[in-house]
Amino acid sequence: MYEAMWLDITNQKGGNITSVTIPVMFGRSLEIPKSCDGVARFDFEYLCGRPVGAADYIAIARSYHTIFISDIPAMSMKIRDKARRFITLIDELYNHHCRLICLASLSIDDLFQGTDEGTLFDLESFQFETEAEGTKLRRDVLAEGNVGAGPSPRGLVSILSGQEEMFAFRRAISRLIEMQTPLYLAGVQQQSPVLAKSSTVSQPAPSL
């Protein structure tokens, strides 16, 4: 089904699939392995397994109206950095009204439930990751004399960090589901910056 959709859409665009390089903010650039007239194809590792970020994803969303992503794995603590990048990617594609076609190992509902290696949300790990933030917060609390019997500052920061991240993953699930709806897909045609740009270019100049 995934391959058939790729062939169908690219054939409609002329079938000329090439590798191109697009500009990214701050003078950087990003190679697009497979590109065809507003349509681009990637695998998960290429987009989320490398040191790329929001600027790269914004550049993709501004250059392509339809994005194919294959080999999306189940998310767990073992690949949480990749999962975070995936969430950022989904946010940018959603904000730029891109059409997203995915090939994943699990359904959307199960994608963020963890694996045999562990769950995606482990507050102990959050605590270790936010040690620096917690140290700063502890200094601030002690300086103000607000010392109580509640959770330690480091623990409080880690819990807040974990809760924020859980919210981000839940939001991603909601957006992935919405991006499949007829209403969203209809909006792509009207609101995608790529399609809006091509529509403006193709319009005849007004007569005087």
C-alpha positions in Angstrom: 0.0 0.0 0.0 2.8 2.4 1.0 4.8 1.7 -2.1 1.7 1.9 -4.3 0.9 5.3 -3.0 4.4 6.6 -3.6 4.4 5.3 -7.2 0.9 6.7 -7.8 1.6 10.2 -6.4 5.1 10.5 -8.1 3.7 9.2 -11.4 1.1 11.9 -11.3 3.9 14.4 -10.8 5.8 13.1 -13.8 7.8 10.3 -12.2 11.1 12.3 -12.2 12.5 11.3 -8.7 15.8 13.0 -7.9 18.1 13.8 -4.9 18.2 17.5 -4.2 19.6 19.8 -1.5 17.4 22.5 0.1 18.5 25.5 2.2 18.0 25.5 5.9 18.2 28.4 8.4 21.6 29.8 9.4 23.3 29.0 6.1 22.9 25.3 6.4 21.5 22.8 3.9 19.8 19.4 3.9 19.9 16.7 1.3 16.6 15.2 0.3 17.3 11.6 -0.9 14.1 11.3 -2.9 12.2 14.2 -4.2 9.5 14.7 -6.9 7.7 18.0 -7.5 6.6 18.8 -4.0 6.8 15.2 -2.7 9.6 13.9 -0.6 10.5 10.4 0.8 12.6 9.5 3.8 13.1 6.8 6.3 12.8 7.3 10.1 16.5 7.0 10.8 17.4 9.7 8.2 15.0 12.2 9.8 15.2 11.3 13.4 18.4 9.2 13.9 20.8 12.0 13.1 21.5 15.4 14.7 18.8 17.3 12.9 16.2 19.6 14.5 13.3 22.0 14.1 15.1 24.2 11.5 15.6 21.2 9.2 12.0 20.1 9.6 10.7 23.6 8.9 12.8 23.6 5.7 11.2 20.3 4.6 7.7 21.5 5.5 8.2 24.7 3.5 9.6 22.8 0.5 7.2 19.8 0.2 3.4 19.4 0.6 3.5 15.6 0.9 6.0 13.7 3.0 6.5 9.9 3.0 8.3 8.4 6.1 9.0 4.6 6.3 10.4 2.3 9.0 8.9 4.1 12.0 9.6 2.0 15.0 7.8 1.6 18.3 9.1 4.3 20.7 10.8 3.4 24.0 13.3 4.9 26.4 16.1 3.3 24.4 15.4 5.6 21.5 13.8 8.5 23.3 16.1 11.1 21.6 14.8 9.9 18.2 11.2 9.9 19.6 11.7 13.6 20.6 12.9 14.5 17.1 9.9 12.6 15.7 7.6 14.7 17.8 9.2 17.9 16.6 8.9 16.7 13.0 5.2 16.0 13.4 4.6 19.4 15.0 6.3 21.2 12.1 4.5 19.1 9.4 1.2 19.7 11.2 1.8 23.5 11.6 2.7 23.8 7.9 -0.3 21.7 6.8 1.7 19.0 5.1 0.2 15.7 4.0 2.0 12.8 5.8 2.1 9.2 4.7 3.8 6.8 7.1 4.8 3.2 7.2 5.2 2.2 10.9 5.7 -1.1 12.8 2.6 -0.4 15.0 -0.7 1.5 14.8 -0.7 5.2 16.0 -2.4 4.2 19.2 0.4 1.8 20.1 3.4 3.6 18.7 4.3 5.4 22.0 3.4 2.6 24.4 7.0 1.4 24.7 8.6 -2.0 23.9 10.0 -5.0 25.7 13.0 -2.8 26.4 10.9 -0.5 28.5 8.3 2.2 28.4 8.8 5.6 26.9 8.2 7.5 30.2 10.5 6.7 33.1 10.6 9.5 35.7 13.9 8.1 37.2 15.6 8.8 33.9 14.0 12.2 33.7 15.5 12.9 37.1 19.1 12.1 36.0 18.7 14.1 32.8 17.6 17.2 34.6 20.2 17.1 37.3 21.8 20.4 36.1 18.4 22.1 36.1 17.6 20.8 39.5 20.9 22.0 41.0 20.2 25.5 39.7 16.6 25.4 41.1 17.8 24.2 44.4 20.3 27.1 44.7 17.4 29.5 43.9 15.1 28.0 46.5 17.8 28.0 49.2 18.8 31.6 48.4 15.2 32.6 48.9 14.8 30.6 52.1 11.8 28.7 50.8 12.8 25.2 52.1 9.9 22.9 52.9 9.1 19.3 53.3 7.9 18.8 49.7 9.8 17.0 46.9 13.4 18.0 46.3 13.9 20.6 43.6 15.7 18.1 41.3 12.9 15.7 41.7 10.3 18.4 41.1 12.0 19.5 37.9 12.3 15.9 36.7 8.6 15.3 37.3 7.6 18.5 35.5 9.9 17.6 32.6 8.4 14.2 32.4 4.8 15.5 32.5 5.6 18.0 29.7 7.1 15.3 27.6 4.2 13.0 28.1 1.9 15.8 27.0 4.0 16.3 23.9 3.7 12.7 22.9 -0.1 12.7 23.5 -0.4 15.8 21.4 1.6 14.0 18.6 -0.8 11.0 18.7 -3.7 13.4 18.4 -2.1 15.2 15.5 -1.2 12.0 13.7 -4.8 10.9 13.9 -6.1 14.3 12.8 -3.7 14.3 9.8 -5.6 11.3 8.4 -9.0 13.0 8.4 -10.7 14.3 5.2 -11.0 17.7 6.8 -7.2 18.0 7.4 -6.4 16.6 3.9 -8.8 19.1 2.3 -7.0 21.9 4.2 -3.6 20.8 2.8 -4.7 21.9 -0.6 -5.7 25.4 0.7 -3.1 26.0 3.4 0.1 24.2 2.5 2.8 27.0 1.9 4.1 25.0 -1.1 0.8 24.6 -2.8 -0.2 28.2 -1.9 3.0 29.4 -3.5 2.5 27.4 -6.7 -1.1 28.6 -6.9 0.0 32.2 -6.7 2.7 31.7 -9.4 0.2 30.1 -11.7 -2.4 32.8 -11.4 -2.5 35.3 -14.3 -1.6 38.9 -13.7 -4.6 41.1 -13.2 -5.5 43.2 -16.2 -5.3 47.0 -15.9 
